[in-house]
Amino acid sequence: MPSINDMTVGSPTRDIVKFAVPLIGGYILQQMYLIIDAAIVGRFVGVDALAAVGASSSVMFLIMGFCNGSCAGFAIPVAQEFGAKDYSKMRAYVANALRIVAVIAAVITVVTAVLCERILKIVNTPGDIFHDAYLFLMLNFLAVPFTMAYNMLSGFIRALGDSKQPFYFLIAASLLNIALDFILIIGVGLGVEGAGIATMLSQAFASALCWAYIKKRMRILVPTGGERAYDDKKAGRLLMNGIPMGMQFSITAVGVIMLQSANNALGTVYVASFTAAMRMKYLFTCVFENIGVAMATYCGQNIGAQKVERVKLGIMSALKITAVFFVFSLIVIYPFADEMMLLFVESGEVGIIDNAALYMRMSSYFFPALGVLTVLRYSLQGLGYSNLSVMSGVMEMIARCGVSLLLVPAFGFLGVCYGDPTAWVAADLFLVPAVWLVYKRLKSKAACLN
C-alpha cells in the first residue's frame, strides 16, 4: 500500500518533514477556520460575541486536549506494532482502542453538558456575554464524540506513516465549516450558535471520511475474527499510553484556565483581546505542535524496530526544523501583529488591537522554548514514557498558576502575556534532562540485547 510510510529507514529529517508537512497543513486549515469563525463573529455580530466565543477557550483546551492527547496515546501501540511488523497484534490494538474511545466520549459529553453553566461561572465569564458563551460551549461539548472519532481514526492512519489523507479530509471539513459559517452566521443570523453548529458538523464530516478511507484503502487496520475480541492486557497498555497523554494536556489546561480566569476578570475588552491573540497564535504554534506529533510516530516506529540511534538523530533534526520556523515566525509576527488583529475587529478598537498584538509578540520571542517542549514531549510519548510527559504538563500548570496569582494582579494584561512563555520554559527545565536520561537507558538496554 503506497500510503504507508515506514519511518525506520532513510533520512530522519526527510521522514519527519515528509510526515509533518501534510499534518501542519491540516492543522493550519483547522486554525484558519477557527480564525474565520472568530473573524465572522467579531466583524458581523460584534465584540461581545467575539468575547463570548473566546471566554471558554481554556475550558475547551482542557476537554479537547484530553480527548486529542488520549487518542494520540492510543495510536502509539499501533505505530509500535507496525514498526515491529506484527500486523495482527496491531489490529487487535485498533479494536480495543475503538471501544475505549467510545466509552470516554460518552462520559465526557454527558458530564460536560451537565456542568456547562457551572464551568462558565468558575472561569469568571462576564455577565454581558454569559448567554452566548453558554450556547457556544454547549455545542462544543456536544461535538466531543465527533472530535474523538476523527482524532482516533486519523491517529490510526498516521500511525502507519500516512499524514496526507487526514490532511485532505481536513481540507474538505474546513471548506464545509467555512461555508456553514457564512450560511448560519451571516445568512441565517444564528450568531455564536451558528459557529458552534458549523464546527460540530464539520468534525462529523471529517470523522466519516476517515472511517470510509480506512475501510476501503487501509484494510490492514481493520480487525477481523479474533482480533476484534476485548483483551485486558491490550486495553491496559492502551490506557497506560493514552490516559497519561490526555492527563498531560488536561493538567496543562488547568494552568490555562487559571490564566484565562484571571484575564476574564479584567473585563470584556481583555477577553476579546485574549480571544483574537489566541486564535492567531495557534496558527503559528500548531507548526511546532505537529512537528512534535510527527516525532511521536517517528519514535514509536523506531523504538518498535529497536533502532535507538535513529531516535537521537530524529530529535536533533526536529529541533533544527523548529529553529528555522522560529526565525520565519518572528519575521512575520513582529512587524505585522497589529495588522493581523484587524481580521477580528474594526480599526477603531485600538485597545483590543494593541493588547492582542502585544500578546502575539511576547509569545513569539519564546517560540524556541516551545519548539524544544513539543519535540521532546512527543518523543517521550512515542518512546512509551507518557508518565514523564505528564510531569512536563505539571510544570506548565504550576508556572501558569503562578503567573495568574502573582503577575496578572500586579501587571494586568501584561502579566497575562507572560503566561505561555513562563510555562514553556518551566516545562523545558524538566524535559531536557528527562529525555537525556531516557535515551541513555534505551541505549544501554539495546547494547545488552545485542
Kinemage of the C-alpha trace (Angstrom):
@kinemage 1
@onewidth
@group {chain A} dominant
@subgroup {mainchain}
@vectorlist {calphas} color= white
{ca met a 1} P 0.000 0.000 0.000
{ca pro a 2} L 1.714 3.216 -1.165
{ca ser a 3} L 0.080 5.321 1.565
{ca ile a 4} L 2.021 3.537 4.315
{ca asn a 5} L 5.290 5.227 5.305
{ca asp a 6} L 7.980 3.223 7.097
{ca met a 7} L 9.936 5.783 9.141
{ca thr a 8} L 12.536 3.271 10.367
{ca val a 9} L 14.717 3.678 7.254
{ca gly a 10} L 16.145 6.592 5.292
{ca ser a 11} L 16.955 10.152 6.324
{ca pro a 12} L 15.336 11.141 9.649
{ca thr a 13} L 14.980 14.765 8.509
{ca arg a 14} L 13.296 13.697 5.279
{ca asp a 15} L 10.988 11.277 7.132
{ca ile a 16} L 9.964 13.914 9.690
{ca val a 17} L 9.415 16.655 7.109
{ca lys a 18} L 7.528 14.313 4.766
{ca phe a 19} L 5.246 13.279 7.608
{ca ala a 20} L 4.904 16.696 9.261
{ca val a 21} L 4.161 18.908 6.243
{ca pro a 22} L 0.694 17.484 5.465
{ca leu a 23} L -0.017 17.359 9.200
{ca ile a 24} L 0.940 21.003 9.610
{ca gly a 25} L -1.119 21.912 6.563
{ca gly a 26} L -4.149 20.182 8.058
{ca tyr a 27} L -3.840 21.907 11.401
{ca ile a 28} L -3.278 25.276 9.745
{ca leu a 29} L -6.570 24.675 7.954
{ca gln a 30} L -8.190 23.878 11.297
{ca gln a 31} L -6.819 27.076 12.775
{ca met a 32} L -7.864 29.032 9.699
{ca tyr a 33} L -11.478 28.029 10.075
{ca leu a 34} L -11.305 28.847 13.798
{ca ile a 35} L -9.898 32.232 12.827
{ca ile a 36} L -12.662 32.648 10.242
{ca asp a 37} L -15.220 31.683 12.906
{ca ala a 38} L -13.883 34.399 15.182
{ca ala a 39} L -13.460 36.920 12.352
{ca ile a 40} L -17.039 36.470 11.109
{ca val a 41} L -18.421 36.632 14.646
{ca gly a 42} L -16.314 39.672 15.560
{ca arg a 43} L -16.974 41.548 12.325
{ca phe a 44} L -20.622 40.715 11.723
{ca val a 45} L -22.013 40.080 15.214
{ca gly a 46} L -19.832 42.285 17.442
{ca val a 47} L -17.036 42.494 20.019
{ca asp a 48} L -19.212 40.999 22.760
{ca ala a 49} L -19.918 37.964 20.590
{ca leu a 50} L -16.196 37.588 19.864
{ca ala a 51} L -15.527 37.652 23.591
{ca ala a 52} L -18.259 35.023 24.123
{ca val a 53} L -16.595 32.680 21.624
{ca gly a 54} L -13.267 33.022 23.445
{ca ala a 55} L -14.458 33.206 27.036
{ca ser a 56} L -14.331 29.429 27.413
{ca ser a 57} L -11.385 28.667 25.105
{ca ser a 58} L -9.257 27.450 28.011
{ca val a 59} L -12.041 25.072 29.070
{ca met a 60} L -12.187 23.672 25.550
{ca phe a 61} L -8.407 23.353 25.633
{ca leu a 62} L -8.800 21.185 28.723
{ca ile a 63} L -11.545 18.959 27.294
{ca met a 64} L -10.265 18.713 23.736
{ca gly a 65} L -6.711 18.450 24.980
{ca phe a 66} L -7.634 15.360 26.954
{ca cys a 67} L -9.541 13.902 24.008
{ca asn a 68} L -6.810 14.594 21.463
{ca gly a 69} L -3.983 13.608 23.792
{ca ser a 70} L -5.558 10.307 24.793
{ca cys a 71} L -6.314 9.433 21.154
{ca ala a 72} L -2.697 10.183 20.226
{ca gly a 73} L -1.605 7.901 23.060
{ca phe a 74} L -3.918 5.101 21.934
{ca ala a 75} L -2.298 5.267 18.481
{ca ile a 76} L 1.235 4.740 19.842
{ca pro a 77} L 0.964 0.945 20.363
{ca val a 78} L -0.425 0.753 16.820
{ca ala a 79} L 2.671 2.599 15.500
{ca gln a 80} L 4.989 0.442 17.603
{ca glu a 81} L 3.453 -2.831 16.384
{ca phe a 82} L 3.575 -1.561 12.816
{ca gly a 83} L 7.288 -0.860 13.300
{ca ala a 84} L 7.699 -4.380 14.689
{ca lys a 85} L 5.750 -5.778 11.662
{ca asp a 86} L 3.228 -7.577 13.920
{ca tyr a 87} L 0.090 -6.590 11.985
{ca ser a 88} L -2.359 -8.924 13.711
{ca lys a 89} L -1.427 -7.531 17.104
{ca met a 90} L -1.650 -4.036 15.656
{ca arg a 91} L -5.254 -4.648 14.531
{ca ala a 92} L -6.153 -6.023 17.961
{ca tyr a 93} L -4.989 -2.716 19.451
{ca val a 94} L -7.181 -0.870 16.941
{ca ala a 95} L -10.263 -2.829 18.051
{ca asn a 96} L -9.630 -2.255 21.746
{ca ala a 97} L -8.849 1.433 21.231
{ca leu a 98} L -12.174 2.000 19.473
{ca arg a 99} L -14.047 0.504 22.448
{ca ile a 100} L -12.197 2.693 24.919
{ca val a 101} L -12.716 5.864 22.885
{ca ala a 102} L -16.468 5.232 22.588
{ca val a 103} L -16.810 4.982 26.376
{ca ile a 104} L -14.635 8.044 27.070
{ca ala a 105} L -16.509 10.160 24.518
{ca ala a 106} L -19.900 9.263 26.007
{ca val a 107} L -18.815 10.035 29.576
{ca ile a 108} L -17.146 13.352 28.704
{ca thr a 109} L -20.124 14.545 26.654
{ca val a 110} L -22.674 13.851 29.390
{ca val a 111} L -20.597 15.253 32.265
{ca thr a 112} L -19.531 18.454 30.492
{ca ala a 113} L -23.025 19.177 29.155
{ca val a 114} L -24.484 18.888 32.666
{ca leu a 115} L -21.771 21.129 34.162
{ca cys a 116} L -21.626 23.683 31.331
{ca glu a 117} L -23.164 26.608 33.235
{ca arg a 118} L -21.105 25.980 36.346
{ca ile a 119} L -17.906 25.821 34.305
{ca leu a 120} L -18.510 29.263 32.810
{ca lys a 121} L -19.062 30.703 36.278
{ca ile a 122} L -15.812 29.161 37.519
{ca val a 123} L -13.799 30.963 34.812
{ca asn a 124} L -15.362 34.351 35.683
{ca thr a 125} L -17.276 34.768 32.409
{ca pro a 126} L -18.627 38.348 32.304
{ca gly a 127} L -22.418 38.560 32.670
{ca asp a 128} L -22.954 40.525 29.455
{ca ile a 129} L -21.619 37.653 27.323
{ca phe a 130} L -22.681 34.706 29.505
{ca his a 131} L -25.660 33.552 27.410
{ca asp a 132} L -23.739 33.442 24.123
{ca ala a 133} L -20.748 31.815 25.822
{ca tyr a 134} L -23.055 29.116 27.200
{ca leu a 135} L -24.536 28.331 23.780
{ca phe a 136} L -21.125 28.124 22.122
{ca leu a 137} L -19.574 25.980 24.859
{ca met a 138} L -22.542 23.582 24.994
{ca leu a 139} L -22.378 22.971 21.243
{ca asn a 140} L -18.653 22.283 21.506
{ca phe a 141} L -19.288 19.765 24.278
{ca leu a 142} L -21.902 18.003 22.148
{ca ala a 143} L -19.323 17.727 19.359
{ca val a 144} L -16.884 15.746 21.559
{ca pro a 145} L -17.832 12.304 20.116
{ca phe a 146} L -17.136 13.524 16.580
{ca thr a 147} L -13.875 15.158 17.619
{ca met a 148} L -12.659 11.998 19.339
{ca ala a 149} L -13.743 9.844 16.409
{ca tyr a 150} L -11.756 11.969 13.974
{ca asn a 151} L -8.655 12.103 16.201
{ca met a 152} L -8.683 8.364 16.823
{ca leu a 153} L -9.242 7.329 13.217
{ca ser a 154} L -6.749 9.849 11.833
{ca gly a 155} L -4.325 8.708 14.559
{ca phe a 156} L -4.527 5.132 13.224
{ca ile a 157} L -3.824 6.371 9.707
{ca arg a 158} L -0.855 8.460 10.861
{ca ala a 159} L 0.498 5.566 12.944
{ca leu a 160} L 1.261 3.866 9.632
{ca gly a 161} L 3.144 6.938 8.460
{ca asp a 162} L 0.369 8.420 6.296
{ca ser a 163} L -0.268 12.040 7.219
{ca lys a 164} L -1.545 13.049 3.767
{ca gln a 165} L -5.037 11.564 3.890
{ca pro a 166} L -6.027 13.245 7.197
{ca phe a 167} L -4.795 16.485 5.586
{ca tyr a 168} L -7.082 16.006 2.605
{ca phe a 169} L -10.006 15.233 4.895
{ca leu a 170} L -9.342 18.419 6.877
{ca ile a 171} L -9.373 20.423 3.643
{ca ala a 172} L -12.851 19.103 2.923
{ca ala a 173} L -14.028 19.651 6.512
{ca ser a 174} L -12.555 23.171 6.602
{ca leu a 175} L -14.325 24.179 3.409
{ca leu a 176} L -17.567 22.812 4.811
{ca asn a 177} L -17.038 24.684 8.085
{ca ile a 178} L -16.362 27.989 6.309
{ca ala a 179} L -19.394 27.574 4.062
{ca leu a 180} L -21.596 26.792 7.073
{ca asp a 181} L -20.199 29.847 8.905
{ca phe a 182} L -21.376 32.138 6.133
{ca ile a 183} L -24.727 30.372 5.827
{ca leu a 184} L -25.552 30.071 9.547
{ca ile a 185} L -23.950 33.222 10.984
{ca ile a 186} L -24.443 35.753 8.199
{ca gly a 187} L -27.279 34.197 6.191
{ca val a 188} L -29.492 32.738 8.912
{ca gly a 189} L -28.287 35.108 11.651
{ca leu a 190} L -27.580 32.486 14.316
{ca gly a 191} L -24.515 34.307 15.723
{ca val a 192} L -22.250 32.271 18.012
{ca glu a 193} L -24.728 29.395 17.857
{ca gly a 194} L -24.096 29.150 14.123
{ca ala a 195} L -20.325 28.968 14.724
{ca gly a 196} L -20.824 26.073 17.148
{ca ile a 197} L -23.103 24.140 14.791
{ca ala a 198} L -20.704 24.642 11.872
{ca thr a 199} L -17.802 23.241 13.901
{ca met a 200} L -19.829 20.225 15.034
{ca leu a 201} L -20.981 19.282 11.526
{ca ser a 202} L -17.523 19.695 10.009
{ca gln a 203} L -15.986 17.420 12.680
{ca ala a 204} L -18.619 14.775 11.990
{ca phe a 205} L -17.850 15.006 8.268
{ca ala a 206} L -14.079 14.619 8.829
{ca ser a 207} L -14.531 11.539 11.020
{ca ala a 208} L -16.841 9.931 8.419
{ca leu a 209} L -14.218 10.469 5.717
{ca cys a 210} L -11.507 8.830 7.864
{ca trp a 211} L -13.656 5.776 8.551
{ca ala a 212} L -14.575 5.364 4.868
{ca tyr a 213} L -10.901 5.616 3.856
{ca ile a 214} L -9.745 3.015 6.374
{ca lys a 215} L -12.416 0.535 5.266
{ca lys a 216} L -11.652 0.992 1.558
{ca arg a 217} L -7.933 1.733 1.330
{ca met a 218} L -6.297 0.699 4.626
{ca arg a 219} L -7.729 -2.731 5.255
{ca ile a 220} L -4.521 -3.591 7.128
{ca leu a 221} L -6.014 -1.606 10.033
{ca val a 222} L -9.417 -3.321 10.032
{ca pro a 223} L -9.678 -6.056 12.725
{ca thr a 224} L -11.085 -9.429 11.724
{ca gly a 225} L -12.109 -12.566 13.638
{ca gly a 226} L -10.391 -12.939 16.997
{ca glu a 227} L -8.613 -9.596 16.574
{ca arg a 228} L -11.907 -7.897 17.459
{ca ala a 229} L -12.086 -9.507 20.910
{ca tyr a 230} L -11.640 -7.415 24.044
{ca asp a 231} L -8.227 -8.011 25.633
{ca asp a 232} L -7.459 -6.835 29.191
{ca lys a 233} L -3.719 -6.621 28.612
{ca lys a 234} L -4.024 -4.689 25.375
{ca ala a 235} L -6.643 -2.369 26.868
{ca gly a 236} L -4.315 -1.820 29.826
{ca arg a 237} L -1.400 -0.924 27.582
{ca leu a 238} L -3.601 1.436 25.581
{ca leu a 239} L -4.781 3.154 28.746
{ca met a 240} L -1.228 3.403 30.062
{ca asn a 241} L -0.290 5.274 26.885
{ca gly a 242} L -3.463 7.257 26.295
{ca ile a 243} L -4.640 8.406 29.716
{ca pro a 244} L -1.298 9.934 30.772
{ca met a 245} L -1.128 11.821 27.463
{ca gly a 246} L -4.684 13.033 27.914
{ca met a 247} L -3.975 13.975 31.525
{ca gln a 248} L -0.845 15.841 30.445
{ca phe a 249} L -2.964 18.137 28.279
{ca ser a 250} L -5.604 18.457 30.978
{ca ile a 251} L -3.066 19.276 33.657
{ca thr a 252} L -1.568 21.880 31.346
{ca ala a 253} L -5.064 23.231 30.735
{ca val a 254} L -5.646 23.786 34.464
{ca gly a 255} L -2.964 26.457 34.297
{ca val a 256} L -4.508 27.859 31.100
{ca ile a 257} L -7.911 28.034 32.826
{ca met a 258} L -6.363 29.854 35.771
{ca leu a 259} L -4.752 32.304 33.361
{ca gln a 260} L -7.964 32.873 31.401
{ca ser a 261} L -9.974 33.247 34.590
{ca ala a 262} L -7.579 35.983 35.728
{ca asn a 263} L -7.825 37.603 32.297
{ca asn a 264} L -11.639 37.358 32.193
{ca ala a 265} L -11.782 39.234 35.476
{ca leu a 266} L -10.103 42.193 33.745
{ca gly a 267} L -13.223 42.779 31.612
{ca thr a 268} L -14.795 42.126 28.199
{ca val a 269} L -12.199 44.155 26.254
{ca tyr a 270} L -9.422 41.962 27.593
{ca val a 271} L -11.418 38.795 26.909
{ca ala a 272} L -11.777 39.913 23.276
{ca ser a 273} L -8.054 40.756 23.122
{ca phe a 274} L -7.140 37.347 24.503
{ca thr a 275} L -9.506 35.609 22.054
{ca ala a 276} L -8.076 37.349 18.981
{ca ala a 277} L -4.467 36.789 20.078
{ca met a 278} L -5.005 33.117 20.903
{ca arg a 279} L -6.707 32.409 17.579
{ca met a 280} L -3.778 33.904 15.669
{ca lys a 281} L -1.126 32.443 17.979
{ca tyr a 282} L -2.388 28.920 17.358
{ca leu a 283} L -1.890 29.464 13.616
{ca phe a 284} L 1.855 29.638 14.332
{ca thr a 285} L 2.212 27.305 17.308
{ca cys a 286} L 0.412 24.464 15.518
{ca val a 287} L 3.562 24.074 13.402
{ca phe a 288} L 5.627 23.322 16.498
{ca glu a 289} L 2.866 21.086 17.848
{ca asn a 290} L 2.696 18.986 14.702
{ca ile a 291} L 6.415 18.576 14.324
{ca gly a 292} L 6.049 17.082 17.796
{ca val a 293} L 3.193 14.841 16.635
{ca ala a 294} L 5.441 13.641 13.809
{ca met a 295} L 8.075 12.774 16.404
{ca ala a 296} L 5.615 10.604 18.347
{ca thr a 297} L 5.035 8.420 15.291
{ca tyr a 298} L 8.707 8.527 14.274
{ca cys a 299} L 9.917 7.484 17.738
{ca gly a 300} L 7.127 4.907 18.081
{ca gln a 301} L 8.064 3.159 14.851
{ca asn a 302} L 11.811 3.277 15.521
{ca ile a 303} L 11.633 2.031 19.104
{ca gly a 304} L 9.381 -0.778 17.860
{ca ala a 305} L 12.123 -1.651 15.355
{ca gln a 306} L 14.807 -1.339 18.108
{ca lys a 307} L 16.601 1.475 16.252
{ca val a 308} L 17.598 3.646 19.205
{ca glu a 309} L 20.284 5.663 17.409
{ca arg a 310} L 17.713 6.872 14.865
{ca val a 311} L 15.678 8.279 17.747
{ca lys a 312} L 18.520 10.657 18.664
{ca leu a 313} L 19.062 11.641 15.034
{ca gly a 314} L 15.358 12.344 14.665
{ca ile a 315} L 15.198 14.545 17.765
{ca met a 316} L 18.159 16.634 16.611
{ca ser a 317} L 16.637 17.009 13.138
{ca ala a 318} L 13.273 18.077 14.568
{ca leu a 319} L 14.895 20.709 16.800
{ca lys a 320} L 16.674 22.196 13.781
{ca ile a 321} L 13.374 22.344 11.881
{ca thr a 322} L 11.695 24.226 14.745
{ca ala a 323} L 14.601 26.698 14.882
{ca val a 324} L 14.133 27.536 11.201
{ca phe a 325} L 10.405 28.083 11.689
{ca phe a 326} L 11.051 30.341 14.698
{ca val a 327} L 13.064 32.709 12.508
{ca phe a 328} L 10.271 32.770 9.919
{ca ser a 329} L 7.547 33.382 12.504
{ca leu a 330} L 9.457 36.224 14.144
{ca ile a 331} L 9.919 37.936 10.766
{ca val a 332} L 6.167 37.748 10.184
{ca ile a 333} L 4.781 38.457 13.660
{ca tyr a 334} L 6.988 41.303 14.881
{ca pro a 335} L 6.128 43.866 12.159
{ca phe a 336} L 2.591 42.685 11.332
{ca ala a 337} L 0.973 41.688 14.638
{ca asp a 338} L -1.269 44.782 14.728
{ca glu a 339} L -2.485 44.234 11.179
{ca met a 340} L -3.316 40.590 11.966
{ca met a 341} L -5.787 41.711 14.626
{ca leu a 342} L -7.779 43.703 12.068
{ca leu a 343} L -9.152 40.347 10.939
{ca phe a 344} L -11.214 40.239 14.118
{ca val a 345} L -12.190 43.830 14.932
{ca glu a 346} L -12.559 47.223 13.299
{ca ser a 347} L -9.557 49.561 13.276
{ca gly a 348} L -11.271 51.769 15.858
{ca glu a 349} L -10.928 49.065 18.550
{ca val a 350} L -7.460 50.345 19.426
{ca gly a 351} L -7.316 48.816 22.915
{ca ile a 352} L -8.119 45.316 21.679
{ca ile a 353} L -5.638 45.570 18.784
{ca asp a 354} L -2.791 46.845 20.985
{ca asn a 355} L -3.325 44.218 23.687
{ca ala a 356} L -3.642 41.319 21.254
{ca ala a 357} L -0.564 42.400 19.261
{ca leu a 358} L 1.437 42.654 22.484
{ca tyr a 359} L 0.430 39.111 23.409
{ca met a 360} L 1.464 37.816 19.970
{ca arg a 361} L 4.885 39.462 20.072
{ca met a 362} L 5.640 38.333 23.628
{ca ser a 363} L 4.758 34.743 22.744
{ca ser a 364} L 6.807 34.715 19.533
{ca tyr a 365} L 10.026 35.658 21.344
{ca phe a 366} L 9.802 32.371 23.248
{ca phe a 367} L 8.923 30.060 20.350
{ca pro a 368} L 12.329 28.307 20.610
{ca ala a 369} L 11.323 27.138 24.102
{ca leu a 370} L 8.035 25.875 22.654
{ca gly a 371} L 9.914 24.017 19.920
{ca val a 372} L 12.072 22.191 22.479
{ca leu a 373} L 8.958 21.407 24.525
{ca thr a 374} L 6.928 19.870 21.687
{ca val a 375} L 9.776 17.845 20.186
{ca leu a 376} L 10.922 16.359 23.496
{ca arg a 377} L 7.444 15.818 24.947
{ca tyr a 378} L 6.087 13.940 21.948
{ca ser a 379} L 9.323 11.984 21.590
{ca leu a 380} L 8.882 10.717 25.137
{ca gln a 381} L 5.315 9.709 24.318
{ca gly a 382} L 6.382 7.827 21.202
{ca leu a 383} L 9.046 6.018 23.214
{ca gly a 384} L 6.419 4.901 25.707
{ca tyr a 385} L 7.296 7.279 28.575
{ca ser a 386} L 3.974 9.126 28.794
{ca asn a 387} L 4.348 9.469 32.560
{ca leu a 388} L 7.299 11.810 32.065
{ca ser a 389} L 5.382 13.931 29.585
{ca val a 390} L 2.702 14.307 32.267
{ca met a 391} L 5.298 15.785 34.600
{ca ser a 392} L 6.169 18.384 31.987
{ca gly a 393} L 2.473 19.282 31.941
{ca val a 394} L 2.585 19.702 35.728
{ca met a 395} L 5.477 22.136 35.332
{ca glu a 396} L 3.445 24.152 32.818
{ca met a 397} L 0.443 24.190 35.146
{ca ile a 398} L 2.481 25.412 38.105
{ca ala a 399} L 4.063 28.169 36.025
{ca arg a 400} L 0.749 29.448 34.635
{ca cys a 401} L -0.887 29.348 38.049
{ca gly a 402} L 1.999 31.383 39.448
{ca val a 403} L 1.600 33.974 36.681
{ca ser a 404} L -2.174 34.102 37.281
{ca leu a 405} L -1.831 34.611 41.022
{ca leu a 406} L 1.188 36.927 41.049
{ca leu a 407} L 1.803 38.707 37.750
{ca val a 408} L -1.736 39.335 36.446
{ca pro a 409} L -2.922 41.121 39.627
{ca ala a 410} L 0.252 43.203 39.614
{ca phe a 411} L 0.634 43.990 35.888
{ca gly a 412} L -2.798 43.317 34.357
{ca phe a 413} L -2.803 42.140 30.745
{ca leu a 414} L 0.989 42.380 30.540
{ca gly a 415} L 1.081 39.645 33.182
{ca val a 416} L -1.223 37.524 31.002
{ca cys a 417} L 1.291 37.876 28.166
{ca tyr a 418} L 3.954 36.195 30.307
{ca gly a 419} L 1.789 33.121 30.940
{ca asp a 420} L 2.774 30.937 27.971
{ca pro a 421} L 6.482 31.842 27.850
{ca thr a 422} L 6.902 31.109 31.562
{ca ala a 423} L 5.110 27.764 31.180
{ca trp a 424} L 7.197 26.694 28.178
{ca val a 425} L 10.488 27.437 29.904
{ca ala a 426} L 9.369 25.632 33.076
{ca ala a 427} L 8.460 22.510 31.096
{ca asp a 428} L 11.808 22.536 29.272
{ca leu a 429} L 13.686 22.602 32.564
{ca phe a 430} L 12.168 19.179 33.235
{ca leu a 431} L 12.102 17.719 29.708
{ca val a 432} L 15.729 18.252 28.689
{ca pro a 433} L 17.280 16.114 31.468
{ca ala a 434} L 14.375 13.629 31.288
{ca val a 435} L 14.927 12.899 27.582
{ca trp a 436} L 18.682 12.625 28.088
{ca leu a 437} L 18.219 10.026 30.853
{ca val a 438} L 15.628 8.063 28.829
{ca tyr a 439} L 17.930 7.955 25.807
{ca lys a 440} L 20.831 6.678 27.923
{ca arg a 441} L 18.556 3.984 29.365
{ca leu a 442} L 17.307 2.864 25.961
{ca lys a 443} L 20.806 2.804 24.512
{ca ser a 444} L 22.085 0.727 27.424
{ca lys a 445} L 19.164 -1.686 27.044
{ca ala a 446} L 19.819 -2.046 23.310
{ca ala a 447} L 23.504 -2.767 23.976
{ca cys a 448} L 22.583 -5.551 26.400
{ca leu a 449} L 20.241 -7.147 23.840
{ca asn a 450} L 22.987 -7.101 21.219
